[in-house]
Amino acid sequence: MKDTKLLTDIELRAHWFRTRQSSYTVAEGTYVTQSARDFLKEHGIELHFAAPKAAFSPMTVTPVPVEGGKARYVDFATGRPLSEKAEHMTHLRGNLLVPKTHPRIAFRGKLDSLMAQMMGVQLMAAEAGREPVVQALEELLAFVRSILGAEVKGEPLEEIRLLGMDSQQLREVSHHVKEHIGIPHPVPSYRMGRLCVALNRLRTQVREVELSAARAFAPDGPEGRADLIEGLNRLSSCVYILFCRAAAGYYDEVK
């Protein structure tokens, strides 16, 4: 099954009990489980399929001020103007330069590594025929890109809504796995197979990025970014939910 996401009754229940809306929209090609179909029918909910988004997103770019046809730089730490960008310096934002060892640059590097690792798990899932996992990771990958964009541009992070759930719902499901997924909190083991092991590793990598964000943005500092740290925390919840679903056999029926 190509280009599909997975819709379960869990997402539907969370949405319906929160909004009581009589319709629900999913991406075109979404695989709807039998339990989700039953819930739709039981509650008279109309299911709509949205057109797919573009396959590629533009990279985040911020303009560099130019004076007299030449870029003009500023040392972020001292405010001193610079006519040239030294090799050990890099752009924090626009014309502001910092050392490449700056915590925020390290944070961006961690995000870059996370995206690369996420694509590796996507490839593994695709080769195993687990397209719902591929599509779920594509959604999470887009969210990581939005985190990077929000940090680079100094803009607020978009509202968190992933895997059909908002921030509070993601926290609820990840903390109460038995109630929402049907299994106790699983203890990772190689016996679970490659996909589960890869998803668990990905979860730990998200945690590392979250710690990097905490180092880069002190809560009492001038540029605290609680929104980014919350976003990464919920991203960790998302990967954990995917891991638990895989351990529970959610994706075994989709070939």
N, C-alpha and C positions, 0 to 999 in steps of 0.2 A: 504494500500500500504506500503510494508516494505522496509526499508533501502533506502529511496529516498531523493534526494534534489530537490529543485524547481528551474527550469530555466525559467526566464521570458524574455520578449523582452527588458527590461531595461538593463540587463547585456549584452545582445547581441548587443544592440545599442552602449553601451559604448565601448565595445570591437571593434566592426566593424568600428565605426567612428574614433577610435584611430589608428587601425592597418591596416584596409582594408584587413585583411586576409580572405581567402576563406574557412577556416576550423575553427572549434571550438571544444574543448575537454572538456567533463564533466565527472563526476564520474559515474561509472556503476550504473544503476538503477535510474538515475535522472529523475524526472517527468518534462516533457516539456509542458508548457502551450500552448494553441491554438495560442495565440498572438506570442509566440516565434516560433512556427512552421511556422506561416505565414511569419515572418521576415526572417527565414532561407530560405524559398522557394523564397521569393521576391528578395533576394540578392544572391541566388545561393550558400549559405554557407553549407559546408559539416559538419555534426555533428558526432563526434567520442566519444565513451564511453571508459574511462580508467578503468583498473582493480582496485578494491577497495584496500585501504591500510590496513595494519594490525590493528586489533581492539584495541591493547594495545600498548602504548609507554613506553619505559624504563624510570625509574625515573632518575633525574639528580643526579649524584654522582661525587664528586671530591676527588682525592686521598689525604690521610694524610701522610706526610713524616714520615718515621720510622728510628730511629737511635738505633743500638744495640738491635733490636727486640722490641723497645718500641717507641710509638708515641712521637714526639717532637713538642711542641706547642710554639707559639709566641703571646704575647699580641699585638693586632693590634694597639692600641692607643699609646703604649710606646715602642714597639719593644723589650720588655724584654722577654727572653726565659722562658718557663714554662715547668715543668716536668709532671704536672698533669692538667687536665681540671676541674676547679671548677664547682660546680653545677649551679652557677649563670651565667656561661659563655657558649657560643655556637660557632659553627664554622661559620665564615664569608666566608672563602674560604680556602680550604686545611687545613694547620696547623694554620691559623690566627684565634685567638679567640677574641670575643667581648662580652660585657654584653648582656643578652637576651632582654634588653630594647633598644638596639641600633636601630636607625631608619631603617636601612636596614633589620634587622631581623623582625621588625614590618611590613615592606613592604612585606616581604615574607609571613608573617602570613595573611596579607590582601589578597594576591594572593591565598593562600590556601583556605581561606573562600569564595572567589569569585568562585573558581572552585566547591566547595561544593554546593553553591547556584545555579550555572549554571546547575549542574546535577539535582538538584531538579526541576528546570523549564523544563529540558529535560524529566524527568519522567512525569510531568504533561502533557506536550505536547504529549508524547507517549500514555498516557492513554486516551487522547482526540482524538487520531487518526491523529494528525498533524505531520506526519513523516518528511515533509520538514523542519519544525521548529526544530525537534530533530536533523536532520543532519546538519542544519546550526549551531546550538549550539555546535555540536561535532567539527565542524571546528573552532569555536571560542575558544572552550576548548583547542584544540591542540595549538592554538596561545598563550593562556595564559601560557600553559606549556613551550612554547618556550621563552616567556618573562622571566619566572622563571629561565630557563636554562641559558639564556644569562646573567642574573644578577649574578647568582651563579658562573658561570665560567668566568665572566668578558669578555665575547665575544660580538661582535656586534649582534644586533637583525636582524633576517632575513628580507628580503624585504617584505613589507606589501602588501599582496594580499588576500583579504577576500571577500566572497560572489561574487566572479567573478570580483572584482573591485580592483584597486590600491588605494593608499593613497588619491590622489587628487580626484578620482571619488567618493570614500566614502564620502569625505567632501562635494562634490558637491551635491550628492543625499540627504544627511542628512540636508543640508542647504536649499534645494529647493524641499521640499516634494511634493508640488502641481504639479510641472512640471514633476517629475519622478514617483510619486506613485499615483497621481490623487486626493489627498485630502489635505486640509489645514493642517498645523501643528496641530495635535490633542491635545486637553486638556484631560489629563488622568481622568478617572472616573470609579467607580466601575461598572457602567452600561455596560462598554465595555466587561466585562466577566473576568474569571479567568486568561486566557492566557495573555491578554493585561495588566492586573494589575501586573502579575508576571514579564513580560518583562520590564515594566516600573520600577518596583522595582530593577530588575537586572541592568538596566541602571544607576540608582542612586548608586548602589554598585560599578560599574565600576568607576564612578566619585570619590568615596571615595578612591579607590585604586590609582587612578591617583594623588589625593592630597597626599596620603602617599608616592608615588614616588617622588613628588616634595619636600617633607620634607626630604627624604632620600638622594636625589641627587640635591644639590644646583647647579644652572646653572653656577655659577662662582666658584664652588668648585673643588677640585682636581679630583673628580670622578663623574663629571656631566654625566648624561645619558639621553641626549635629545632624543635618539632613543627609549628608553623605554617609556618615557612620550608621545612621538608622537604615539607610538604603542597603548598605553592605550587610548589616545584620539580617535584614529580611531576605537578601540574596542567599545568605547562608541557610536560612530556613527553607528557601525554595529548593536548594540542592539537596538538603536533608530530606525533604518531602519526596523528591524524585528517587532518592536512595531507598527510602522506606517503601515506596510504591513498587520499585523494582524487586525489593526483597519479598514483598507480599505477592508477587506474580502479576501485578497489574498489566504489565506489558507483554506477558507471555501469549495472550490471545491474539495479538496484533502481529502479523507476519508480513 
